[in-house]
């Protein structure tokens, strides 16, 4: 967790006499992972975050709890003034992966540094898969209707 001391109220926007400590702000790791996850999802070319098992368990969790975990697929290490972020993604087919990675790093750095005041020292991106539109979409439609995507081989 990050702890930010506020002296003279300048960091938190309050006023006070010079040299006086007004309190501390503690930023939990989950806050940083949520901010980073949202920033990654907003980046063009990113289909989803996390590996196959993570996405499957997350989908079940989302349906049961009726909320989504924005930090899924994001791991963070938060120090007192710095943070390092690891992201697992699936990209859209046709998107240049290196350009997508640069955009992710830019968006995540801007979001985390602006919202938390922490310095982002590194963002490691692991591209796990490429999403081809139409292939996975057909399977999801069949699963929603309760039928299997293909005929079973044995009865």
C-alpha positions in Angstrom: 0.0 0.0 0.0 1.1 3.5 -0.7 1.2 6.1 2.0 1.3 9.7 1.1 2.0 12.3 3.8 0.3 15.6 3.4 2.3 18.5 4.7 0.9 22.0 4.7 -2.2 20.6 3.0 -0.7 21.1 -0.5 -0.9 17.5 -1.6 -4.5 17.0 -0.6 -5.8 20.5 -1.4 -6.2 21.7 2.2 -4.5 24.6 3.9 -2.6 24.8 7.1 0.5 26.2 8.7 3.9 25.4 7.2 5.5 22.1 8.4 2.3 20.8 9.9 1.2 17.3 9.0 -2.5 17.0 8.3 -2.7 13.3 7.9 -1.9 10.4 5.6 -3.6 8.9 2.6 -3.3 5.1 2.1 -3.9 3.7 -1.4 -4.7 0.0 -1.5 -3.2 -2.2 -4.2 -6.7 -3.0 -5.4 -7.3 0.7 -6.2 -4.2 0.8 -8.4 -5.2 -2.5 -10.2 -8.7 -1.2 -10.7 -7.5 2.1 -12.2 -5.0 0.2 -14.4 -7.6 -2.3 -15.5 -10.1 0.4 -16.6 -7.4 2.2 -18.5 -6.3 -1.0 -20.3 -10.0 -1.8 -21.3 -10.3 1.8 -22.7 -7.4 1.2 -25.0 -8.2 0.5 -28.7 -7.3 -3.0 -29.7 -7.7 -4.7 -26.4 -10.4 -7.4 -26.5 -10.1 -8.6 -22.8 -7.9 -9.0 -19.9 -6.6 -12.1 -18.2 -6.0 -15.7 -19.3 -8.7 -18.2 -20.3 -9.2 -19.6 -16.8 -9.2 -16.1 -15.3 -11.8 -14.9 -17.8 -14.0 -18.0 -17.2 -13.9 -17.7 -13.4 -14.4 -13.9 -13.7 -17.5 -14.4 -15.9 -19.0 -16.7 -13.3 -18.1 -14.3 -10.5 -19.6 -11.4 -12.4 -22.9 -13.2 -12.9 -23.2 -14.3 -9.3 -22.2 -10.9 -7.8 -23.8 -8.8 -10.5 -20.7 -6.6 -10.7 -17.5 -6.8 -12.7 -13.9 -7.0 -11.4 -12.0 -4.2 -13.2 -8.7 -5.4 -11.8 -9.0 -8.8 -13.4 -5.9 -9.7 -15.4 -3.9 -6.9 -13.6 -1.2 -7.5 -10.9 0.4 -4.6 -9.1 3.2 -4.1 -6.7 2.8 -0.8 -4.8 5.5 0.8 -2.8 5.5 4.1 -0.9 5.9 6.3 -3.9 6.1 4.0 -6.9 4.2 1.1 -8.5 4.9 -1.6 -11.0 2.1 -3.2 -13.1 1.7 -6.5 -14.9 -1.1 -6.9 -17.4 -2.3 -10.0 -19.3 -4.3 -9.2 -22.4 -6.1 -10.6 -25.4 -5.8 -8.3 -28.5 -8.1 -7.9 -31.4 -6.9 -9.4 -34.7 -5.4 -6.9 -37.1 -4.2 -4.5 -34.4 -0.4 -3.9 -34.4 0.6 -5.4 -31.0 3.6 -3.1 -30.4 1.4 0.0 -31.0 -1.3 -1.4 -28.7 1.3 -2.0 -26.0 2.6 1.6 -26.3 -1.0 2.9 -26.0 -1.6 0.7 -23.0 1.5 1.9 -21.3 0.6 5.5 -22.0 -3.0 5.3 -20.8 -2.2 3.3 -17.7 0.7 5.6 -16.7 -1.5 8.7 -17.2 -4.4 7.3 -15.3 -2.5 5.8 -12.3 -0.1 8.8 -11.9 -2.9 11.3 -12.2 -5.3 9.6 -9.8 -2.9 8.3 -7.2 0.2 10.5 -7.4 2.3 7.3 -7.6 5.2 7.0 -10.1 4.7 4.1 -12.5 8.1 2.6 -12.9 7.2 -0.3 -15.2 4.3 -1.9 -17.0 4.8 -5.4 -18.2 2.3 -6.6 -20.8 1.8 -10.3 -21.7 -0.2 -10.9 -24.8 -1.9 -14.2 -24.3 -4.1 -14.5 -27.4 -5.6 -12.8 -30.4 -9.4 -12.5 -30.7 -10.7 -13.2 -34.2 -14.2 -11.6 -34.5 -16.9 -14.0 -35.4 -15.2 -17.2 -34.1 -15.7 -16.8 -30.4 -18.9 -14.7 -30.9 -20.7 -17.7 -32.5 -19.7 -20.0 -29.6 -21.0 -17.5 -27.0 -24.3 -17.2 -28.8 -24.8 -20.9 -28.8 -23.8 -21.2 -25.1 -26.4 -18.5 -24.2 -29.1 -20.5 -25.9 -28.2 -23.6 -24.0 -27.2 -25.6 -27.0 -23.7 -26.8 -27.7 -21.6 -25.2 -30.5 -21.1 -28.5 -32.3 -22.7 -32.0 -32.3 -21.3 -34.4 -29.7 -19.2 -37.3 -31.0 -20.7 -39.8 -28.7 -24.2 -40.3 -27.3 
